[in-house]
Amino acid sequence: MSNQIIQDYMSAQKQILNSNLNLVDINTWSVRLSTCKKCEYYESYEQNKDIFKCNKCGCPGFKFLLQTAKCPLKKPKWR
């Protein structure tokens, strides 16, 4: 795992801790999840398709739950 992915993962954890758990509504969550599933950086696990991660930022799928989060790509796919 690259240092950048580790740094991005740690940043996502920090965002969650500092967010006071301001989560998106179910519709926003659904759109973000659907968008992530279509992304080339999305990777699900063979044993359990509900477990996945972003190969760009290392997020195990919780970052898109936060209102303050955005897609890590230079041209974000969602905000």
C-alpha positions in Angstrom: 0.0 0.0 0.0 1.4 3.4 -0.9 2.1 6.1 1.6 -0.4 8.4 -0.2 -3.2 5.8 0.3 -2.3 5.5 3.9 -2.3 9.3 4.4 -5.6 9.6 2.6 -7.1 6.8 4.7 -5.9 8.5 7.9 -7.3 11.8 6.7 -10.7 10.1 6.1 -10.7 8.7 9.6 -9.8 12.2 11.0 -12.7 13.7 9.0 -15.1 11.2 10.5 -13.9 11.9 14.0 -14.2 15.7 13.5 -17.6 15.5 11.7 -19.7 15.0 14.8 -21.2 12.2 12.6 -23.0 14.6 10.3 -24.2 11.9 7.9 -25.8 12.3 4.5 -29.4 11.2 4.0 -30.3 7.8 2.5 -30.8 9.3 -1.1 -27.3 10.9 -1.1 -25.8 7.8 0.3 -27.4 5.7 -2.4 -26.2 7.9 -5.2 -22.7 8.0 -3.8 -22.6 4.3 -3.4 -23.9 3.7 -6.9 -21.3 6.1 -8.3 -18.5 4.4 -6.4 -19.6 0.9 -7.6 -19.1 2.1 -11.2 -15.7 3.6 -10.6 -12.5 2.0 -11.8 -11.0 2.3 -8.3 -13.9 0.4 -6.6 -12.9 -3.0 -5.4 -15.2 -5.5 -3.7 -14.1 -8.7 -2.2 -14.9 -12.1 -3.7 -16.0 -13.6 -0.3 -18.4 -10.8 0.5 -19.6 -8.3 -2.2 -20.8 -5.9 0.6 -17.3 -5.3 1.7 -15.3 -3.0 -0.6 -12.7 -0.3 -0.7 -11.6 2.6 -2.9 -8.2 1.9 -4.4 -7.6 5.6 -4.8 -7.9 6.7 -1.2 -8.0 3.4 0.6 -11.4 4.2 2.2 -13.2 1.0 3.2 -16.5 2.6 2.2 -17.4 4.8 5.0 -16.1 8.2 3.8 -19.1 8.7 1.4 -21.4 8.6 4.5 -20.2 12.0 5.7 -21.7 15.3 4.5 -18.3 16.9 4.4 -16.6 14.2 2.4 -15.9 14.3 -1.4 -14.6 11.8 -3.9 -10.8 11.8 -3.8 -10.3 12.0 -7.5 -8.9 15.2 -9.0 -12.2 15.5 -10.8 -14.5 14.3 -8.0 -17.4 12.0 -9.1 -19.5 13.2 -6.1 -19.4 15.9 -3.4 
